[in-house]
Amino acid sequence: MMAKRKISLGELAERVDITPANLSILKTGKAKAIRFSTLEAICRELECQPGDIIEYRKN
């Protein structure tokens, strides 16, 4: 979605008020959890729905 919206990781991190390192962890799928407020802010900035940026993976 970031590429589709032509926004860099740093710019998105600034807009949603999280560190680029934490956003990178989310982007690579290494995060164990995400706050709903963070997910909401990301979706607002990317103009998308949560299902557009997250997926369920069975362990």
Kinemage of the C-alpha trace (Angstrom):
@kinemage 1
@onewidth
@group {chain A} dominant
@subgroup {mainchain}
@vectorlist {calphas} color= white
{ca met a 1} P 0.000 0.000 0.000
{ca met a 2} L 2.879 2.369 0.700
{ca ala a 3} L 4.233 1.952 -2.828
{ca lys a 4} L 0.758 2.306 -4.283
{ca arg a 5} L 0.291 5.583 -2.387
{ca lys a 6} L 3.885 6.681 -3.153
{ca ile a 7} L 4.780 7.296 0.489
{ca ser a 8} L 8.068 6.386 2.143
{ca leu a 9} L 8.421 4.514 5.411
{ca gly a 10} L 9.886 7.610 7.058
{ca glu a 11} L 7.082 9.853 5.875
{ca leu a 12} L 4.381 7.418 6.999
{ca ala a 13} L 6.075 6.984 10.380
{ca glu a 14} L 6.096 10.743 10.856
{ca arg a 15} L 2.445 11.074 9.848
{ca val a 16} L 1.272 8.349 12.268
{ca asp a 17} L 3.684 9.432 15.019
{ca ile a 18} L 5.659 6.208 15.459
{ca thr a 19} L 9.351 5.555 14.962
{ca pro a 20} L 10.572 4.363 11.568
{ca ala a 21} L 12.073 1.341 13.345
{ca asn a 22} L 8.690 0.327 14.795
{ca leu a 23} L 6.971 0.852 11.457
{ca ser a 24} L 9.643 -1.292 9.819
{ca ile a 25} L 8.895 -4.096 12.306
{ca leu a 26} L 5.219 -3.861 11.375
{ca lys a 27} L 6.021 -3.776 7.666
{ca thr a 28} L 8.213 -6.891 7.778
{ca gly a 29} L 5.624 -8.881 9.734
{ca lys a 30} L 7.839 -9.313 12.792
{ca ala a 31} L 5.504 -7.460 15.163
{ca lys a 32} L 3.659 -9.512 17.754
{ca ala a 33} L 0.898 -6.924 18.198
{ca ile a 34} L -0.376 -3.568 16.989
{ca arg a 35} L -2.451 -0.991 18.805
{ca phe a 36} L -5.800 -0.254 17.227
{ca ser a 37} L -4.956 3.455 17.346
{ca thr a 38} L -1.782 2.783 15.313
{ca leu a 39} L -3.655 0.612 12.825
{ca glu a 40} L -6.329 3.292 12.508
{ca ala a 41} L -3.719 6.003 11.885
{ca ile a 42} L -1.945 3.906 9.235
{ca cys a 43} L -5.222 3.149 7.467
{ca arg a 44} L -6.220 6.800 7.597
{ca glu a 45} L -2.942 7.921 6.013
{ca leu a 46} L -2.924 5.167 3.376
{ca glu a 47} L -6.670 5.526 2.712
{ca cys a 48} L -7.246 1.796 3.091
{ca gln a 49} L -8.935 -0.815 5.267
{ca pro a 50} L -7.092 -3.013 7.810
{ca gly a 51} L -7.557 -6.060 5.556
{ca asp a 52} L -5.595 -4.271 2.840
{ca ile a 53} L -2.435 -4.222 4.971
{ca ile a 54} L -2.656 -7.193 7.352
{ca glu a 55} L -3.244 -10.882 6.836
{ca tyr a 56} L -3.662 -13.945 9.015
{ca arg a 57} L -0.911 -16.543 8.841
{ca lys a 58} L -1.308 -19.862 10.608
{ca asn a 59} L 1.813 -20.774 12.607
